[in-house]
Amino acid sequence: MTAINTVHHRSGYPKPGTAHALRERLTRRNRPRPDLRDAADEVIRRLPTTGWPGGLFGRRDALLLTLACRLQLSPIQIGRLKRSDVTFDGHTVRIPSHGITVDHDLDESPRTDTVAVYLRWARLQAFTDRTPSNRWLGDSLTTATPVTDDTITGLQLLPSIRDNGPLLPSFDKWGHANTGKAGLSRRATTRILTAHLTGATHTRIQRQVKFFDDGWTDAVEDVVEAINGGDDTTPVEQPELSSEEIAARYESGLAARRGTAEAMADLTTTFEDLDDRTDELLARIQAIFDTLDESADSNQDTTA
């Protein structure tokens, strides 16, 4: 089977040995893998699809439960999935690297239908491609309509992927995604699945995402008020300018903008340096978390 998979992969075809039915036939487990589909469906139906950050985690974890309990992918396989590894053609979701093909089921509730669950998460990621801001993402999820059994699943094709990161990234409790290229770790995936399937999850506090108060709004209001003369609503008369004066002001404005562009030319390097330092810091924090998890597991093994 390994040889057959290798030949197919080198020729650009999916590996036939990754099919679930075939893997189950070849497995050497003494006990069959437990069927957790019904248990996962019960959890998915309770997960929020709206709100911040509940809707973010609810949509991600619904897909996580679907991949693990319905499609039988292991935690390691789930963590390695990239966004481009999953495709949708308007009716069918495919994961070619694992030989998975799932059609949209009109008779199943959109809460638990595999295609609907995937599309809810994929469209959220497409939204962040266009608008990489938690403020706008939070507003969108807060005003979204909750998914019910009567919700109609839109089957429009997904936009092209701009950032081919992990399909299921990790987030902090405020909804900020890890900027690394790796998805959820095996330990994190197992911990999330166990918590959901055993009912040990905690309710997330819904938050309101706001702009940072940098005083810009107040400054604009002050300027508008000054122009309008406070409460005086009398319209301001526009000055009459000759063609020469208009041309002179136009050239002056262009010169000012050229000077600003030249002054800000070096900011690109500064921002790139900040991004590199941020990625390095996040990687160090993730390494600390992994070390703490390993220490906790080691202590549990010693206690046992």
Order of alpha helices (4+ residues) and beta strands (2+ residues): alpha-alpha-alpha-alpha-alpha-beta-beta-beta-alpha-alpha-alpha-alpha-alpha-alpha
